[in-house]
Amino acid sequence: MKLKKIVLGTLVLTAAALLLNACAPATQSSAAQSQGVPLAGQTMLRPAVNGERRSLSLPGFGQVNYYASPSGTGRPLVLTHSINAAGSAYEMKPLWDAYVGTRPVYALEWPGFGRSERPDVTYTPELMTRALTALVAELNTDVDVVSLSLGSEFAARAALSEPRIKTLALISPSGMGEARGGTQRASDADRGVRLYNTLNSFGNTLYAALRTRPSIEYFLSRSFRGPVDQGLIDYAIDTTRQPGAKYAPLYFVSGRLFTPDAYGDLYRPLSTPTLVLYDRDGFVSFSRLPLFAQQPNARVVRIPDTDGLPHFEKPAEVKAALDAFWAATK
């Protein structure tokens, strides 16, 4: 009975959590469909950003997609998106567009999202972290990493063991406060396994409800103060219709992709220079940010009048904060 109540409560929260900070590119065209070749088991999904599409092989998982624009000078910039039902590299498109051509830029798509493969496997924080460290190893050079929302936890975990990650910039990071609701905490002794199994038993029905246009329009609106671009909605619908689209998000909903004490285990031990950009977020809290700001090499900048996607709502302010941070850490 207790589990059923948890599940029912989770279902109310699931839709909002699944589309946490989701955003994506403009409406698909026939010309865009002709670009690239889908990975095994995928239908065609147009590129999320205007760059060379590459992939790396992750042992025990499969192919992980990333976009590359190696032109420009200076330390390469690696962008990583959030975790949600419609996650893709397009969530970082404003930053991609801002820096492409001036410095090398790479945008990673987490396992189970975007044009990365989406197999029915166990998705864990460690798997996601391995994808980022594999990309850094493939680039084989020092990098700056900018991550969004839950992706920030994976980036922080990677930075603890990968010295080539020289700076972190975390946008609306999860784990900087108390989690809101059961979708961000796997507090059961089994780390959310029972909840995942229950959700998975009717995952297709749940996913079908979430990927309707009215549902996606509503949840995307929670990440913006103003109107949501219709192109974002169109692409969100497209991504949720890819083969295997439900698997990784169900691990997210059951809490299995969150680190229970992300602040204590990931953020507090960081020695890597780290910038946090934030304002208001409907899905996470930032109650520990004042404490984090007292750490050596930590900087916190508020981007006023934004929700979970300040780089979409105020791209100039976000770029200015990033540029100042990187200039100060050289």
VOBA-1610 file (N, C-alpha, C; in pm, whole numbers, padded with zeros to 5 digits, always signed):
BEGIN
Met+00082-00121+00000Met+00000+00000+00000Met+00085+00126+00000Lys+00192+00122+00082Lys+00279+00238+00086Lys+00343+00264-00049Leu+00388+00155-00116Leu+00448+00172-00247Leu+00348+00228-00346Lys+00221+00182-00340Lys+00120+00233-00431Lys+00100+00383-00411Lys+00100+00426-00287Lys+00084+00569-00260Lys+00203+00647-00314Ile+00323+00590-00299Ile+00441+00656-00353Ile+00429+00670-00503Val+00385+00561-00568Val+00372+00562-00713Val+00271+00665-00759Leu+00155+00668-00692Leu+00052+00765-00730Leu+00103+00907-00713Gly+00171+00931-00602Gly+00227+01064-00582Gly+00332+01097-00685Thr+00412+00998-00718Thr+00516+01018-00818Thr+00457+01050-00953Leu+00348+00984-00988Leu+00286+01009-01118Leu+00242+01154-01132Val+00196+01213-01021Val+00156+01353-01026Val+00277+01441-01055Leu+00391+01404-00993Leu+00512+01484-01009Leu+00594+01446-01131Thr+00570+01326-01183Thr+00654+01273-01288Thr+00658+01362-01411Ala+00542+01405-01455Ala+00538+01480-01580Ala+00625+01605-01573Ala+00616+01676-01461Ala+00699+01795-01447Ala+00847+01757-01442Ala+00877+01653-01366Ala+01017+01614-01352Ala+01075+01563-01481Leu+00997+01488-01557Leu+01048+01429-01680Leu+01090+01535-01781Leu+01023+01647-01781Leu+01055+01751-01877Leu+01135+01864-01813Leu+01205+01830-01708Leu+01287+01927-01637Leu+01380+02001-01732Asn+01354+02131-01743Asn+01438+02218-01826Asn+01449+02174-01972Ala+01351+02098-02022Ala+01364+02049-02159Ala+01350+02162-02259Cys+01432+02158-02365Cys+01421+02251-02474Cys+01490+02191-02595Ala+01453+02238-02715Ala+01503+02174-02835Ala+01488+02263-02957Pro+01539+02218-03075Pro+01546+02307-03189Pro+01419+02321-03269Ala+01428+02401-03376Ala+01313+02437-03457Ala+01258+02318-03533Thr+01143+02337-03598Thr+01070+02230-03662Thr+01153+02159-03768Gln+01140+02027-03775Gln+01219+01946-03865Gln+01180+01971-04010Ser+01281+01979-04096Ser+01258+01997-04238Ser+01313+01877-04313Ser+01273+01863-04441Ser+01322+01752-04522Ser+01473+01761-04540Ala+01523+01884-04556Ala+01667+01901-04573Ala+01742+01857-04449Ala+01689+01894-04330Ala+01757+01857-04206Ala+01755+01707-04185Gln+01647+01641-04227Gln+01638+01498-04211Gln+01746+01426-04289Ser+01796+01487-04396Ser+01895+01423-04479Ser+02035+01428-04419Gln+02052+01503-04309Gln+02183+01516-04249Gln+02207+01402-04151Gly+02321+01333-04162Gly+02359+01233-04066Gly+02291+01100-04090Val+02340+00999-04019Val+02286+00863-04027Val+02249+00821-03887Pro+02129+00766-03865Pro+02090+00729-03730Pro+02174+00616-03676Leu+02193+00615-03543Leu+02261+00505-03481Leu+02174+00380-03488Ala+02235+00265-03460Ala+02161+00139-03469Ala+02036+00145-03382Gly+01922+00106-03440Gly+01798+00100-03364Gly+01724+00231-03355Gln+01776+00339-03414Gln+01711+00469-03406Gln+01647+00505-03539Thr+01539+00582-03530Thr+01487+00649-03649Thr+01561+00781-03663Met+01546+00844-03778Met+01619+00968-03803Met+01573+01080-03710Leu+01668+01142-03646Leu+01643+01260-03564Leu+01744+01364-03607Arg+01696+01478-03651Arg+01786+01580-03707Arg+01886+01627-03602Pro+01999+01680-03646Pro+02100+01726-03553Pro+02046+01833-03459Ala+02090+01829-03336Ala+02045+01925-03236Ala+02114+02060-03251Val+02239+02058-03294Val+02316+02181-03315Val+02390+02169-03447Asn+02441+02281-03494Asn+02507+02285-03624Asn+02656+02253-03608Gly+02685+02123-03601Gly+02823+02080-03586Gly+02842+01942-03644Glu+02966+01897-03645Glu+02997+01763-03693Glu+02948+01660-03592Arg+02877+01563-03640Arg+02827+01459-03550Arg+02930+01348-03537Arg+02967+01317-03412Arg+03063+01212-03385Arg+03004+01118-03278Ser+03068+01005-03260Ser+03025+00915-03153Ser+03146+00847-03093Leu+03131+00803-02970Leu+03234+00724-02904Leu+03169+00598-02848Ser+03246+00493-02838Ser+03195+00365-02790Ser+03219+00356-02640Leu+03112+00335-02565Leu+03121+00325-02421Leu+03106+00178-02382Pro+03210+00113-02335Pro+03202-00029-02302Pro+03087-00060-02207Gly+03011-00164-02239Gly+02899-00204-02158Gly+02771-00128-02187Phe+02780-00030-02278Phe+02661+00047-02313Phe+02638+00049-02463Gly+02728+00109-02537Gly+02710+00126-02681Gly+02763+00260-02725Gln+02700+00318-02827Gln+02747+00442-02887Gln+02685+00564-02817Val+02771+00660-02788Val+02729+00787-02727Val+02760+00897-02828Asn+02662+00981-02853Asn+02673+01086-02954Asn+02729+01215-02894Tyr+02812+01283-02975Tyr+02848+01420-02940Tyr+02867+01499-03067Tyr+02852+01631-03055Tyr+02870+01722-03167Tyr+03003+01795-03149Ala+03070+01821-03260Ala+03203+01882-03254Ala+03213+01999-03351Ser+03273+02106-03301Ser+03313+02218-03385Ser+03453+02257-03340Pro+03557+02191-03394Pro+03692+02208-03341Pro+03762+02335-03383Ser+03699+02418-03466Ser+03764+02542-03507Ser+03770+02641-03392Gly+03858+02738-03405Gly+03874+02837-03299Gly+03999+02809-03218Thr+04023+02893-03119Thr+04144+02881-03038Thr+04107+02874-02891Gly+04204+02834-02811Gly+04183+02829-02668Gly+04141+02691-02620Arg+04111+02684-02491Arg+04074+02557-02430Arg+03938+02511-02480Pro+03923+02385-02518Pro+03793+02337-02566Pro+03685+02349-02459Leu+03564+02374-02505Leu+03446+02386-02420Leu+03358+02265-02443Val+03321+02197-02335Val+03233+02080-02342Val+03100+02117-02276Leu+02991+02099-02351Leu+02856+02131-02304Leu+02779+02002-02279Thr+02706+01996-02167Thr+02622+01879-02139Thr+02483+01925-02096His+02382+01855-02146His+02243+01895-02122His+02189+01835-01993Ser+02062+01861-01965Ser+01998+01809-01845Ser+01942+01669-01872Ile+01878+01613-01771Ile+01814+01482-01784Ile+01664+01503-01775Asn+01592+01460-01878Asn+01447+01477-01885Asn+01392+01389-01995Ala+01263+01397-02022Ala+01204+01311-02125Ala+01246+01350-02264Ala+01290+01473-02284Ala+01321+01523-02418Ala+01462+01579-02425Gly+01554+01523-02348Gly+01688+01575-02341Gly+01767+01562-02470Ser+01844+01665-02502Ser+01931+01662-02619Ser+02031+01775-02607Ala+02129+01774-02696Ala+02230+01880-02696Ala+02170+02017-02727Tyr+02048+02020-02780Tyr+01989+02150-02811Tyr+01962+02231-02685Glu+01952+02168-02574Glu+01935+02243-02449Glu+02051+02340-02426Met+02164+02312-02490Met+02280+02399-02475Met+02306+02483-02601Lys+02210+02488-02691Lys+02229+02555-02819Lys+02266+02704-02807Pro+02206+02781-02717Pro+02247+02921-02708Pro+02396+02937-02678Leu+02452+02849-02595Leu+02594+02856-02564Leu+02677+02802-02680Trp+02628+02697-02745Trp+02697+02648-02864Trp+02710+02761-02967Asp+02599+02826-02995Asp+02600+02934-03095Asp+02687+03050-03052Ala+02694+03076-02922Ala+02772+03190-02873Ala+02922+03168-02888Tyr+02968+03043-02879Tyr+03112+03017-02876Tyr+03166+02945-02998Val+03079+02885-03079Val+03128+02810-03193Val+03202+02903-03289Gly+03316+02856-03338Gly+03397+02936-03428Gly+03502+03020-03359Thr+03481+03049-03230Thr+03580+03128-03156Thr+03669+03040-03070Arg+03616+02926-03027Arg+03694+02829-02952Arg+03639+02691-02985Pro+03715+02585-02970Pro+03661+02452-02996Pro+03544+02422-02901Val+03434+02370-02956Val+03315+02341-02876Val+03268+02199-02905Tyr+03231+02129-02799Tyr+03180+01993-02809Tyr+03056+01982-02721Ala+02953+01915-02772Ala+02827+01899-02698Ala+02796+01750-02685Leu+02800+01700-02564Leu+02776+01560-02536Leu+02627+01534-02515Glu+02578+01423-02569Glu+02442+01378-02538Glu+02453+01255-02449Trp+02395+01264-02330Trp+02407+01158-02231Trp+02354+01025-02285Pro+02405+00914-02236Pro+02350+00784-02275Pro+02199+00779-02254Gly+02128+00733-02357Gly+01981+00723-02347Gly+01907+00846-02394Phe+01980+00948-02446Phe+01917+01073-02485Phe+01970+01122-02620Gly+01891+01212-02682Gly+01932+01270-02808Gly+01957+01164-02912Arg+02073+01173-02978Arg+02110+01076-03080Arg+02206+00970-03027Ser+02229+00969-02897Ser+02298+00856-02836Ser+02205+00735-02838Glu+02262+00616-02827Glu+02179+00498-02824Glu+02093+00497-02697Arg+01979+00426-02704Arg+01883+00424-02594Arg+01843+00280-02560Pro+01938+00196-02527Pro+01904+00057-02499Pro+01835+00040-02364Asp+01775-00076-02346Asp+01710-00111-02220Asp+01816-00170-02128Val+01893-00082-02065Val+01998-00121-01971Val+01978-00043-01842Thr+02060-00072-01744Thr+02054+00002-01618Thr+02129+00134-01632Tyr+02059+00244-01613Tyr+02119+00377-01621Tyr+02154+00423-01479Thr+02276+00466-01460Thr+02325+00507-01329Thr+02405+00636-01340Pro+02426+00706-01229Pro+02515+00823-01233Pro+02655+00788-01282Glu+02701+00669-01246Glu+02834+00627-01289Glu+02842+00610-01440Leu+02735+00555-01501Leu+02733+00541-01647Leu+02740+00677-01714Met+02661+00771-01667Met+02661+00905-01725Met+02799+00970-01710Thr+02857+00954-01593Thr+02989+01012-01568Thr+03093+00951-01659Arg+03084+00821-01683Arg+03180+00756-01773Arg+03172+00813-01914Ala+03051+00852-01956Ala+03037+00911-02090Ala+03116+01042-02099Leu+03108+01124-01996Leu+03180+01251-01998Leu+03331+01230-01989Thr+03374+01143-01900Thr+03518+01120-01889Thr+03574+01053-02015Ala+03491+00973-02083Ala+03535+00913-02209Ala+03555+01019-02316Leu+03466+01119-02318Leu+03481+01227-02415Leu+03607+01308-02385Val+03631+01338-02258Val+03752+01413-02222Val+03876+01333-02261Ala+03872+01202-02238Ala+03987+01118-02276Ala+04007+01117-02427Glu+03896+01115-02501Glu+03907+01116-02647Glu+03965+01248-02697Leu+03925+01359-02636Leu+03981+01488-02674Leu+04127+01499-02631Asn+04159+01435-02519Asn+04296+01426-02468Asn+04360+01562-02449Thr+04285+01651-02387Thr+04337+01786-02358Thr+04257+01844-02243Asp+04306+01952-02185Asp+04231+02021-02081Asp+04104+02081-02141Val+03995+02084-02061Val+03867+02136-02109Val+03799+02218-02000Asp+03707+02303-02044Asp+03610+02368-01957Asp+03476+02298-01981Val+03403+02270-01874Val+03276+02199-01887Val+03162+02288-01836Val+03055+02297-01915Val+02933+02367-01874Val+02821+02264-01874Ser+02754+02249-01761Ser+02649+02147-01747Ser+02521+02208-01696Leu+02410+02142-01730Leu+02277+02190-01696Leu+02207+02093-01602Ser+02148+02148-01496Ser+02058+02075-01406Ser+02124+01947-01353Leu+02058+01831-01367Leu+02113+01706-01314Leu+02244+01670-01381Gly+02266+01715-01503Gly+02396+01694-01566Gly+02510+01751-01485Ser+02479+01850-01400Ser+02582+01909-01314Ser+02637+01809-01215Glu+02551+01720-01165Glu+02599+01618-01072Glu+02697+01524-01141Phe+02667+01485-01263Phe+02758+01397-01337Phe+02890+01468-01367Ala+02881+01596-01401Ala+03002+01673-01432Ala+03089+01690-01308Ala+03026+01716-01194Ala+03103+01730-01070Ala+03170+01598-01033Arg+03097+01488-01050Arg+03154+01356-01021Arg+03275+01331-01112Ala+03262+01368-01239Ala+03373+01349-01332Ala+03493+01434-01293Ala+03469+01557-01251Ala+03579+01648-01217Ala+03658+01600-01096Leu+03595+01523-01009Leu+03665+01472-00891Leu+03775+01373-00928Ser+03764+01311-01046Ser+03863+01211-01084Ser+03936+01243-01215Glu+03894+01347-01285Glu+03952+01379-01415Glu+04019+01517-01409Pro+04153+01519-01394Pro+04223+01648-01379Pro+04221+01735-01503Arg+04186+01677-01620Arg+04181+01758-01741Arg+04057+01846-01746Ile+03961+01825-01655Ile+03849+01919-01641Ile+03899+02034-01554Lys+03929+02145-01616Lys+03993+02256-01546Lys+03895+02350-01479Thr+03774+02365-01536Thr+03671+02447-01473Thr+03536+02382-01495Leu+03443+02413-01405Leu+03304+02371-01417Leu+03215+02494-01411Ala+03116+02500-01498Ala+03009+02600-01487Ala+02878+02524-01483Leu+02804+02539-01376Leu+02683+02460-01352Leu+02562+02552-01358Ile+02471+02524-01450Ile+02352+02606-01470Ile+02233+02537-01404Ser+02169+02605-01309Ser+02055+02550-01236Ser+02082+02409-01188Pro+02191+02387-01115Pro+02229+02250-01080Pro+02136+02188-00977Ser+02108+02061-00993Ser+02041+01985-00887Ser+02144+01952-00780Gly+02097+01916-00661Gly+02186+01875-00555Gly+02242+01988-00471Met+02201+02113-00497Met+02248+02227-00419Met+02148+02267-00310Gly+02051+02182-00287Gly+01952+02209-00183Gly+01874+02083-00156Glu+01772+02096-00077Glu+01686+01982-00050Glu+01607+01947-00175Ala+01599+01818-00207Ala+01522+01775-00324Ala+01374+01803-00302Arg+01306+01838-00412Arg+01163+01864-00405Arg+01087+01743-00455Gly+01028+01669-00365Gly+00945+01556-00406Gly+01025+01430-00427Gly+00953+01318-00439Gly+01015+01187-00448Gly+01091+01163-00575Thr+01068+01240-00682Thr+01135+01214-00808Thr+01283+01245-00801Gln+01328+01317-00700Gln+01469+01352-00693Gln+01539+01283-00576Arg+01479+01180-00523Arg+01541+01112-00411Arg+01505+00966-00414Ala+01605+00880-00414Ala+01580+00737-00401Ala+01615+00700-00258Ser+01523+00724-00166Ser+01553+00711-00024Ser+01529+00570+00028Asp+01461+00485-00049Asp+01440+00349-00006Asp+01572+00274+00001Ala+01575+00170+00080Ala+01697+00091+00094Ala+01739+00030-00039Asp+01644+00007-00128Asp+01678-00055-00257Asp+01715+00048-00362Arg+01732+00177-00322Arg+01773+00285-00414Arg+01677+00301-00530Gly+01548+00286-00504Gly+01448+00313-00606Gly+01419+00200-00701Val+01475+00081-00677Val+01456-00030-00770Val+01309-00069-00778Arg+01243-00082-00663Arg+01101-00121-00665Arg+01018-00017-00738Leu+01046+00110-00713Leu+00969+00215-00780Leu+00995+00212-00930Tyr+01119+00191-00969Tyr+01148+00180-01112Tyr+01070+00064-01174Asn+01072-00052-01108Asn+01003-00168-01164Asn+00854-00142-01178Thr+00795-00073-01080Thr+00653-00043-01087Thr+00623+00055-01200Leu+00704+00161-01210Leu+00685+00258-01318Leu+00706+00193-01454Asn+00804+00106-01463Asn+00834+00041-01590Asn+00721-00049-01637Ser+00643-00101-01542Ser+00535-00192-01579Ser+00426-00122-01658Phe+00412+00009-01641Phe+00315+00083-01724Phe+00383+00205-01787Gly+00515+00188-01816Gly+00592+00298-01870Gly+00541+00349-02003Asn+00494+00259-02091Asn+00445+00303-02221Asn+00323+00392-02207Thr+00232+00355-02116Thr+00112+00435-02094Thr+00148+00571-02038Leu+00237+00572-01940Leu+00281+00698-01880Leu+00348+00786-01983Tyr+00436+00726-02062Tyr+00509+00803-02160Tyr+00418+00858-02269Ala+00318+00778-02308Ala+00223+00825-02410Ala+00148+00948-02362Ala+00114+00952-02233Ala+00044+01068-02177Ala+00134+01191-02172Leu+00260+01169-02137Leu+00352+01280-02122Leu+00390+01346-02255Arg+00390+01267-02362Arg+00441+01321-02487Arg+00334+01385-02574Thr+00214+01405-02522Thr+00113+01478-02597Thr+00151+01625-02603Arg+00106+01695-02706Arg+00138+01837-02720Arg+00093+01921-02600Pro-00031+01907-02550Pro-00070+01989-02434Pro+00019+01964-02313Ser+00055+01839-02290Ser+00141+01808-02176Ser+00278+01872-02192Ile+00338+01856-02308Ile+00470+01912-02332Ile+00467+02064-02326Glu+00364+02126-02383Glu+00352+02272-02377Glu+00348+02321-02233Tyr+00271+02251-02150Tyr+00258+02292-02010Tyr+00391+02282-01937Phe+00457+02168-01949Phe+00579+02148-01871Phe+00696+02231-01921Leu+00703+02252-02051Leu+00806+02342-02101Leu+00784+02484-02050Ser+00659+02524-02034Ser+00630+02660-01989Ser+00682+02686-01849Arg+00706+02581-01772Arg+00756+02598-01635Arg+00905+02632-01631Ser+00971+02622-01745Ser+01113+02655-01750Ser+01141+02792-01808Phe+01035+02866-01842Phe+01050+02999-01901Phe+00958+03098-01832Arg+01003+03223-01821Arg+00915+03329-01772Arg+00821+03376-01881Gly+00867+03376-02006Gly+00787+03420-02119Gly+00737+03303-02201Pro+00689+03332-02323Pro+00636+03227-02410Pro+00744+03127-02449Val+00704+03003-02467Val+00795+02900-02513Val+00787+02892-02665Asp+00901+02890-02731Asp+00904+02879-02875Asp+00838+02749-02920Gln+00751+02757-03022Gln+00681+02638-03070Gln+00778+02534-03124Gly+00891+02579-03176Gly+00990+02484-03225Gly+01043+02393-03115Leu+01054+02447-02994Leu+01098+02365-02881Leu+00998+02254-02853Ile+00872+02289-02861Ile+00767+02191-02837Ile+00769+02084-02945Asp+00784+02126-03070Asp+00786+02030-03180Asp+00899+01930-03165Tyr+01018+01979-03127Tyr+01130+01887-03115Tyr+01118+01797-02992Ala+01062+01850-02886Ala+01039+01768-02768Ala+00949+01650-02802Ile+00847+01675-02882Ile+00759+01566-02925Ile+00838+01465-03008Asp+00923+01514-03098Asp+01002+01424-03181Asp+01094+01334-03097Thr+01163+01393-03000Thr+01259+01314-02922Thr+01190+01208-02838Thr+01071+01236-02790Thr+01001+01137-02707Thr+00945+01022-02789Arg+00952+01033-02921Arg+00904+00927-03009Arg+01017+00841-03067Gln+01137+00861-03017Gln+01249+00778-03061Gln+01245+00641-02994Pro+01293+00536-03062Pro+01295+00403-03000Pro+01374+00404-02869Gly+01317+00344-02767Gly+01383+00337-02638Gly+01378+00465-02557Ala+01293+00560-02598Ala+01292+00692-02533Ala+01254+00687-02386Lys+01183+00585-02345Lys+01135+00582-02205Lys+01238+00534-02105Tyr+01340+00459-02149Tyr+01422+00386-02054Tyr+01498+00475-01957Ala+01583+00563-02008Ala+01661+00648-01918Ala+01574+00740-01833Pro+01468+00804-01890Pro+01383+00888-01806Pro+01318+00813-01690Leu+01285+00685-01706Leu+01225+00611-01596Leu+01324+00591-01482Tyr+01451+00577-01513Tyr+01551+00572-01406Tyr+01560+00707-01335Phe+01545+00813-01410Phe+01542+00947-01353Phe+01424+00964-01257Val+01304+00924-01303Val+01184+00942-01222Val+01191+00861-01093Ser+01248+00742-01101Ser+01256+00656-00982Ser+01365+00701-00886Gly+01440+00805-00923Gly+01542+00859-00835Gly+01678+00797-00850Arg+01694+00705-00943Arg+01818+00628-00950Arg+01931+00702-01022Leu+01904+00817-01080Leu+02010+00895-01143Leu+02059+01010-01054Phe+01995+01027-00939Phe+02037+01131-00845Phe+02132+01072-00742Thr+02227+01152-00697Thr+02310+01116-00584Thr+02239+01165-00458Pro+02207+01075-00362Pro+02127+01116-00247Pro+02181+01237-00174Asp+02311+01243-00151Asp+02372+01361-00090Asp+02472+01420-00188Ala+02418+01480-00295Ala+02505+01535-00399Ala+02595+01645-00343Tyr+02542+01726-00254Tyr+02623+01835-00201Tyr+02743+01780-00124Gly+02717+01687-00034Gly+02825+01633+00048Gly+02922+01546-00030Asp+02871+01468-00125Asp+02955+01372-00195Asp+03021+01429-00320Leu+02959+01529-00383Leu+03008+01577-00512Leu+03055+01722-00509Tyr+02974+01811-00453Tyr+03006+01954-00461Tyr+03103+01999-00352Arg+03082+01955-00232Arg+03171+02000-00123Arg+03315+01958-00144Pro+03344+01837-00198Pro+03484+01799-00217Pro+03552+01864-00337Leu+03478+01939-00419Leu+03536+01994-00541Leu+03649+02092-00512Ser+03761+02071-00580Ser+03867+02171-00580Ser+03876+02241-00715Thr+03806+02188-00815Thr+03800+02249-00948Thr+03729+02384-00940Pro+03782+02490-00997Pro+03710+02618-01000Pro+03570+02599-01060Thr+03469+02644-00986Thr+03331+02615-01023Thr+03245+02740-01013Leu+03168+02764-01119Leu+03072+02873-01124Leu+02931+02814-01125Val+02841+02870-01044Val+02700+02831-01045Val+02617+02949-01092Leu+02536+02927-01195Leu+02443+03027-01246Leu+02302+02981-01216Tyr+02219+03071-01162Tyr+02087+03028-01116Tyr+01996+03149-01102Asp+01869+03123-01086Asp+01773+03219-01033Asp+01661+03141-00966Arg+01550+03122-01036Arg+01438+03047-00980Arg+01423+02919-01061Asp+01389+02811-00993Asp+01373+02684-01062Asp+01256+02609-01000Gly+01164+02562-01084Gly+01046+02493-01035Gly+01071+02352-00987Phe+01192+02300-01011Phe+01216+02160-00981Phe+01326+02135-00879Val+01414+02230-00857Val+01520+02212-00758Val+01532+02338-00673Ser+01592+02323-00556Ser+01616+02437-00469Ser+01766+02463-00459Phe+01800+02581-00414Phe+01941+02621-00406Phe+01975+02666-00264Ser+01917+02601-00164Ser+01932+02646-00027Ser+02077+02636+00024Arg+02158+02552-00037Arg+02296+02537+00009Arg+02394+02622-00072Leu+02344+02701-00164Leu+02434+02783-00245Leu+02517+02881-00160Pro+02459+02947-00059Pro+02542+03037+00023Pro+02660+02964+00087Leu+02635+02840+00129Leu+02743+02760+00187Leu+02846+02722+00080Phe+02796+02684-00038Phe+02887+02648-00146Phe+02973+02767-00188Ala+02915+02887-00186Ala+02987+03007-00229Ala+03107+03038-00139Gln+03108+02983-00017Gln+03219+03007+00075Gln+03339+02916+00047Gln+03320+02818-00041Gln+03429+02725-00070Gln+03536+02793-00156Pro+03660+02752-00139Pro+03765+02804-00228Pro+03734+02768-00373Asn+03762+02858-00463Asn+03743+02838-00607Asn+03596+02830-00650Ala+03503+02869-00563Ala+03361+02867-00598Ala+03311+03008-00622Arg+03224+03021-00721Arg+03162+03151-00749Arg+03016+03126-00783Val+02928+03211-00733Val+02784+03198-00754Val+02732+03328-00813Val+02661+03320-00924Val+02607+03438-00991Val+02458+03415-01019Arg+02377+03507-00973Arg+02233+03499-00999Arg+02201+03572-01130Ile+02121+03509-01214Ile+02074+03570-01338Ile+01927+03604-01316Pro+01897+03726-01277Pro+01760+03760-01233Pro+01656+03743-01343Asp+01534+03717-01298Asp+01417+03709-01386Asp+01429+03596-01487Thr+01484+03484-01442Thr+01489+03365-01526Thr+01440+03246-01445Asp+01409+03140-01516Asp+01373+03014-01450Asp+01487+02915-01470Gly+01458+02793-01507Gly+01563+02693-01511Gly+01658+02702-01628Leu+01630+02790-01724Leu+01712+02799-01845Leu+01761+02942-01867Pro+01844+02994-01779Pro+01886+03135-01794Pro+01961+03161-01923His+02028+03061-01978His+02104+03083-02103His+02012+03099-02223Phe+01885+03059-02210Phe+01786+03087-02313Phe+01720+03222-02290Glu+01690+03253-02165Glu+01616+03375-02135Glu+01705+03499-02136Lys+01829+03485-02090Lys+01921+03599-02086Lys+02060+03553-02131Pro+02073+03521-02259Pro+02201+03466-02307Pro+02318+03562-02292Ala+02296+03691-02310Ala+02408+03787-02299Ala+02462+03791-02157Glu+02372+03790-02058Glu+02415+03794-01919Glu+02488+03666-01880Val+02439+03553-01930Val+02504+03426-01900Val+02643+03422-01963Lys+02654+03464-02087Lys+02785+03465-02153Lys+02883+03557-02081Ala+02835+03673-02038Ala+02922+03766-01967Ala+02974+03704-01837Ala+02886+03634-01766Ala+02927+03569-01641Ala+03028+03457-01668Leu+03005+03379-01774Leu+03100+03274-01809Leu+03235+03331-01848Asp+03234+03434-01932Asp+03360+03492-01978Asp+03440+03550-01861Ala+03371+03615-01769Ala+03439+03672-01652Ala+03499+03562-01565Phe+03425+03454-01549Phe+03472+03341-01470Phe+03596+03279-01532Trp+03592+03253-01662Trp+03707+03191-01727Trp+03828+03284-01727Ala+03803+03412-01744Ala+03916+03507-01741Ala+03983+03509-01605Ala+03904+03492-01500Ala+03957+03496-01365Ala+04029+03367-01325Thr+04004+03259-01399Thr+04063+03131-01363Thr+04181+03093-01451Lys+04222+03180-01542Lys+04337+03149-01627Lys+04466+03156-01549
//
